[in-house]
Amino acid sequence: MRRIPVSLLLALALVLLAQATALAGFNAEVFRKNFAAGLAGRPNAPALTAESVKVDMVEKAASFSGMDIYAVKGRLVPAAGQSQPFLFFVSADGKFYVSDIVDLGAGKSILKDARDRVRAADLKELGHAILKGTPGKPALVYVSDPFCPYCRTAFSYLLGKTGAFSELRLAHFPLPSHPGADIACALMAWAAAKAPDKALDFARFAYTELAVPSVPERTPEALDRAWNEVATAFLARFPELTALGKDGPAIVAALGDSEFARSVAQDMAKASDLDISGTPVIFVGQARVSGFDEARLDQLLK
């Protein structure tokens, strides 16, 4: 029987003690009740109770004018609807939300270090791997929209840097301004789940070959045409998609409330929780690059 080293047990005990200490200083019960009550009655808000607010992680972030501020990471899980992640900075009594506290003399947020620490774990769960690179190098997380021209340029750039990263993870963030991008992302999610050996081929097609639909007017009919056009193009390139439907419209219908559409929505929710609102965003290890900044990427991907 293999024994666990005493040093490892001690380290684990210290981690658990630190977590217990953080929870002991923070009133999670009051926080859950206030969070649910604050959302109640808002337009389009789902039915919530305190039990809908799941607290996954708590740590003391800072002290400000005698008040302890805690970083609280968790999930809002309504009885009906999709789970949504959150990261809040809250007073120890669970009553007050703090958006940020900036040290004017230093010119920086005193909550930034805690925010970065908590969010570092989120990167490991964001997106899905489509390409393995060089062991020992940092991992890349690529948050993007296949119809964003800068994302397309960045995608081709990253494919040429396999010697500088250990893996490339693709997180979908289709923008409302690009009709049809959501269908393309859902089909890439299908490949990741059902044909992982084709995941890179699906992504390469979406980012380098797929024509962007022309949608001069945002009418329901125009949006339907864009969705069908994208699905039909994927089907022509990947016949295995007949598992979803016999033609473009059938595939669009199958994707409507599918696990693949939900996977895209989850990527978007996680990205939004990382303060991402546009594309592309590329994480090289923990370093964040917003937009296609080739000079910055060249420095990080040596």
Helices and strands as residue ranges (DSSP letters): H 6-25, H 28-39, G 50-52, E 53-64, E 67-76, E 84-91, E 102-103, E 108-109, H 112-123, E 128-132, E 140-144, H 149-159, G 162-164, E 167-172, H 181-194, G 196-198, H 199-204, I 205-209, H 220-237, G 239-243, H 248-255, H 259-273, E 281-284, E 287-290, H 294-300
